[in-house]
Amino acid sequence: MKLPTEIFGEVIVVHTPQQLGQDQAEPLMEYLTTLERVNVVVDLDNAESIDSMGLETLLDAQDRLREFGGDLRVSTENHINRKIMEITRLDRHMDVFDNVIDAVKSYA
C-alpha cells in the first residue's frame, strides 16, 4: 500500500484511502508502522467509509508506534468521520483534531 504523505519535521501525515476497512486493514497497519517517522497523523478527510476493522487498525497502529517511541493522532474535518470517532469512543483513546495543522503542532 502506498498512500499520499507529507512530512513536517519529525511528523509524517498520511492521507487515507476512500475505503478504510477489512481489505485495507493489514496493508495499512504495515504501512503506518514502517514509515521513516514514528510520529504519525492520519488524515481521514478522504475516507468515505470506515468500518470496525479500519478503526481497530488505527488503535493497533497507535500501540505499535508507541512501542517505537512515537504516537498516532487523527485529523478530520469530515463531520461524519468525526461522529464515528465519537460514537465508537475512539476519541477517548487517541487524540482527534479538526485539521492536519493542529494535529502536527500537537507533537511540539
N, C-alpha and C positions, 0 to 999 in steps of 0.2 A: 504494500500500500504506500502510495506517495501522495501526500497532501500539501496544499499550499502553506507555506510558513513565512514568518517574518521574525527577524532577530532584533532584539532591543537589549544590548549589553549582555547580561547573563541570563536573559529571559528569552524563550522562544514561544511564539504564538502559532498555534496550529489551527487552521480553519477546517472544520469538519465537513464531511460529505453530506449530501442531501438526506441520505438514509443512515441512521445510526442505530443498528440493530444487530441481530444474531449473526447475520452474514458478515458484518464488518467487525464484530467484537474481537476475535483473535488477531486479525491483522492490525487493528487499531491499537490493541494492547501492546503488541510487539513494536509498532511504530513509535508510540508515545514513550516507551521505556528504553529506546535505543537511540534517541536523539543526542546531538552533541551537547545539549544543555539539560540540566535536571530540574530547572525552574520552568514550568510549562503553564501557559494559558491556553485553554481550549475554547475557541470561539464557536459557539453553537448557532450563530445567526443564519448560516446556510442550511442547517438541519431542518428538514420539513417533517421528518418523522423520527421519533426516539422511542425505542421500546425498553423493556426491563433489562435486557442483555446489554444494550448500549449504556444505560445508567450504571449497571454493575461494572462494566468495563472502566468507566471513569473512576469509580471508587477503587477498583483493583489497581489501576494505573497510579492513582494518588498514593496508595500504600507502598507500591514498589518504588516510586520516585522519592518518597520519604525515607525509605531504606537507603537510598543512594545519597541522602543529604539534601534533597530538593523538595519540591511540592508541586501540586497541580491545582490550578484555580480555573474557574469557569467564567466566561463572559457571554452575555447575550442581551441584545436589545429586543429580541423577539418575545413578545408578551406570552405567547403560548408556551414556548420553551421555558420561560421564567416560571410560569404557573406549574409546569411539570416538575420543576426543581422544588417548588414549594409543596405541592401535593404529596410528592414522594418523600418529603423531608430531607432531601439530599442537600438542601441549602443549610442544614444544620451540621452536616458532616464535611462540607467543603465551602470555601469562600466563593460566592457568586457575585459578579459585578455587572453593572449595566452596560459597560463598554470596555473595550480592549485596553485603552489607555489607563483607566483606573485599575484594572487588573494588573497590568505591568508595573505601575507605580507602587502597588501594594508590596512588591518584593523589595523595595528600597529600605 
